[in-house]
């Protein structure tokens, strides 16, 4: 939760939501209509929670949840690493990264 609080203001939530929706739709369509029914890969039922989506050919519930969590975790990890990297730079380096004379809220 602390990572989310630290990067919340840096994330473009509208762009993230749109991208996550597109990725979730494509990946779920792929899993539910092509890969899983044609047995290109399968899931071991004994390793799953036991909740299956029958409308999607019995796809385990873990799969759509995984696609949502991967998107969210990727953005949080990227932004947290970027904050850490920028925190280790000097003011002249930060001006170069920001592409301007100074960063908002900082005096030169």
Residue frames relative to the residue before (quaternion, step in Angstrom):
aa qw qx qy qz dx dy dz
X 1.0000 0.0000 0.0000 0.0000 0.00 0.00 0.00
X 0.6265 0.5483 -0.3459 0.4327 3.58 1.05 -0.68
X 0.6115 0.5308 -0.3575 0.4652 3.61 1.08 -0.62
X 0.6372 0.5249 -0.3270 0.4598 3.59 0.95 -0.82
X 0.6546 0.5037 -0.3181 0.4653 3.60 0.91 -0.83
X 0.6729 0.5164 -0.3011 0.4357 3.58 0.99 -0.81
X 0.7942 0.3242 -0.1602 0.4884 3.59 0.94 -0.81
X 0.3838 0.7707 -0.4543 0.2288 3.60 1.25 -0.15
X 0.7168 0.4524 -0.2668 0.4586 3.59 0.89 -0.85
X 0.6560 0.5324 -0.3079 0.4376 3.60 1.20 -0.38
X 0.6366 0.5466 -0.3229 0.4379 3.59 1.19 -0.46
X 0.3285 -0.6909 0.6089 0.2097 3.55 -1.02 0.86
X 0.2467 -0.8385 0.4679 0.1313 3.56 0.07 1.31
X 0.6221 0.5320 -0.3589 0.4484 3.61 1.04 -0.62
X 0.6695 0.4790 -0.2966 0.4841 3.57 0.93 -0.88
X 0.6376 0.5253 -0.3236 0.4614 3.57 0.99 -0.81
X 0.6625 0.5122 -0.3103 0.4499 3.60 0.89 -0.90
X 0.6589 0.4989 -0.3126 0.4682 3.58 0.94 -0.86
X 0.6747 0.4951 -0.2955 0.4608 3.58 0.87 -0.93
X 0.6551 0.5027 -0.3119 0.4699 3.57 0.97 -0.83
X 0.6376 0.5252 -0.3303 0.4565 3.58 0.99 -0.77
X 0.6589 0.4936 -0.3105 0.4751 3.60 0.92 -0.88
X 0.6818 0.4849 -0.2972 0.4600 3.59 0.82 -0.94
X 0.6469 0.5147 -0.3166 0.4652 3.57 0.98 -0.84
X 0.6616 0.5107 -0.3105 0.4527 3.59 0.91 -0.88
X 0.6893 0.4724 -0.2875 0.4681 3.59 0.81 -0.96
X 0.7014 0.4697 -0.2910 0.4503 3.59 0.79 -0.95
X 0.6607 0.4886 -0.3165 0.4739 3.59 0.98 -0.74
X 0.6149 0.5243 -0.3466 0.4763 3.58 1.02 -0.73
X 0.6499 0.5194 -0.3139 0.4574 3.57 0.91 -0.90
X 0.6894 0.4826 -0.2844 0.4593 3.56 0.81 -0.99
X 0.7667 0.4345 -0.2177 0.4196 3.55 0.71 -1.12
X 0.7962 0.3312 -0.1754 0.4749 3.60 0.97 -0.70
X 0.7738 0.3205 -0.1865 0.5135 3.59 1.11 -0.44
X 0.7870 0.3927 -0.2147 0.4245 3.57 0.33 -1.26
X 0.7293 0.4431 -0.2570 0.4536 3.58 0.74 -0.99
X 0.6967 0.4652 -0.3116 0.4485 3.68 0.76 -0.85
X 0.7182 0.4234 -0.2539 0.4903 3.61 1.03 -0.70
X 0.4307 -0.7441 0.4182 0.2930 3.56 1.34 0.19
X 0.2217 0.7605 -0.5700 0.2182 3.57 0.96 0.85
X 0.7358 -0.1091 -0.0082 0.6683 3.50 1.35 -0.41
X 0.2130 -0.7769 0.5839 0.1010 3.52 -1.18 0.52
X 0.3600 -0.6929 0.5798 0.2325 3.49 -1.37 0.11
X 0.4098 -0.6828 0.5425 0.2676 3.55 -1.05 0.73
X 0.4314 -0.7451 0.4509 0.2352 3.55 -0.45 1.23
X 0.6577 0.5217 -0.3237 0.4364 3.59 1.00 -0.73
X 0.6706 0.4790 -0.2977 0.4819 3.60 1.23 -0.33
X 0.6068 0.5621 -0.3434 0.4448 3.60 1.27 -0.18
X 0.6595 -0.5006 0.3874 0.4053 3.55 -1.32 0.30
X 0.5062 -0.6489 0.4197 0.3828 3.56 1.04 -0.76
X 0.6003 0.5107 -0.3670 0.4941 3.57 1.28 0.15
X 0.0279 -0.8141 0.5787 -0.0401 3.56 -0.64 1.15
X 0.3688 -0.7076 0.5581 0.2277 3.56 -1.11 0.70
X 0.2867 -0.8070 0.4932 0.1525 3.57 -0.13 1.28
X 0.6213 0.5514 -0.3490 0.4337 3.61 1.04 -0.67
X 0.7227 0.3498 -0.2168 0.5553 3.59 1.23 -0.43
X 0.6648 -0.5498 0.2895 0.4146 3.57 0.89 1.02
X 0.6730 -0.5223 0.2967 0.4315 3.58 1.03 0.72
X 0.2305 0.7892 -0.5305 0.2063 3.57 1.13 0.64
X 0.4599 -0.6759 0.4885 0.3051 3.63 -0.84 0.87
X 0.5667 -0.6290 0.4202 0.3266 3.58 -1.02 0.81
X 0.5534 0.6302 -0.3865 0.3836 3.58 1.18 -0.50
X 0.6353 0.5753 -0.3403 0.3867 3.60 0.99 -0.74
X 0.6973 0.4207 -0.3055 0.4934 3.68 0.74 -0.82
X 0.6194 0.5315 -0.3508 0.4590 3.60 1.04 -0.67
X 0.6178 0.5540 -0.3400 0.4425 3.57 1.02 -0.79
X 0.6734 0.4981 -0.3109 0.4492 3.60 0.86 -0.90
X 0.6458 0.5034 -0.3262 0.4723 3.60 1.02 -0.67
X 0.6978 0.4795 -0.2770 0.4544 3.58 0.87 -0.93
X 0.6165 0.5456 -0.3532 0.4445 3.60 1.02 -0.70
X 0.6476 0.5143 -0.3242 0.4593 3.60 0.91 -0.83
X 0.6874 0.4886 -0.2791 0.4591 3.55 0.82 -1.00
X 0.6817 0.4912 -0.2864 0.4604 3.58 0.88 -0.93
X 0.6256 0.5434 -0.3418 0.4433 3.59 1.01 -0.73
X 0.6719 0.4839 -0.3007 0.4732 3.58 0.88 -0.89
X 0.6605 0.5021 -0.3161 0.4601 3.61 0.89 -0.85
X 0.6650 0.5008 -0.3075 0.4609 3.59 0.92 -0.86
X 0.6507 0.5172 -0.3215 0.4535 3.58 0.91 -0.87
X 0.7068 0.4608 -0.2741 0.4614 3.58 0.77 -0.99
X 0.6357 0.5137 -0.3386 0.4661 3.61 1.00 -0.71
X 0.6581 0.4897 -0.3113 0.4797 3.59 0.97 -0.78
X 0.6348 0.5212 -0.3309 0.4646 3.58 1.01 -0.73
X 0.6420 0.5062 -0.3240 0.4760 3.60 0.96 -0.80
X 0.6460 0.5121 -0.3162 0.4695 3.57 0.98 -0.81
X 0.6605 0.5039 -0.3027 0.4670 3.58 0.94 -0.88
X 0.6877 0.4721 -0.2854 0.4720 3.59 0.89 -0.90
X 0.6183 0.5621 -0.3405 0.4310 3.58 1.11 -0.59
X 0.6888 0.4709 -0.2689 0.4811 3.56 1.21 -0.48
X 0.6013 0.5779 -0.3562 0.4213 3.60 1.25 0.05
X 0.5080 -0.6282 0.4958 0.3185 3.52 -1.24 0.48
X 0.6959 -0.4800 0.3333 0.4174 3.57 -1.26 0.30
X 0.6604 0.4851 -0.3445 0.4581 3.69 0.83 -0.73
X 0.6404 0.5097 -0.3317 0.4692 3.60 1.02 -0.72
X 0.6438 0.5194 -0.3232 0.4596 3.59 1.00 -0.78
X 0.6167 0.5296 -0.3497 0.4658 3.60 1.04 -0.69
X 0.6458 0.5135 -0.3177 0.4672 3.57 1.00 -0.78
X 0.6602 0.5040 -0.3036 0.4669 3.60 0.94 -0.89
X 0.6944 0.4774 -0.2781 0.4611 3.59 0.94 -0.90
X 0.3961 -0.7520 0.4528 0.2696 3.58 1.19 -0.41
X 0.7221 0.3758 -0.2459 0.5261 3.58 1.16 0.36
X 0.7265 -0.4402 0.2950 0.4375 3.53 -1.28 0.00
X 0.7951 -0.0969 0.0577 0.5960 3.60 1.05 -0.61
X 0.5393 -0.6034 0.4780 0.3414 3.54 -1.28 0.32
X 0.5889 -0.5660 0.4175 0.3981 3.61 -1.08 0.54
X 0.8021 0.2702 -0.2128 0.4881 3.52 -0.94 0.91
X 0.6790 0.4305 -0.2853 0.5219 3.60 1.28 -0.03
X 0.3066 -0.7229 0.5873 0.1962 3.51 -1.10 0.69
X 0.5054 -0.6654 0.4470 0.3194 3.63 -0.94 0.79
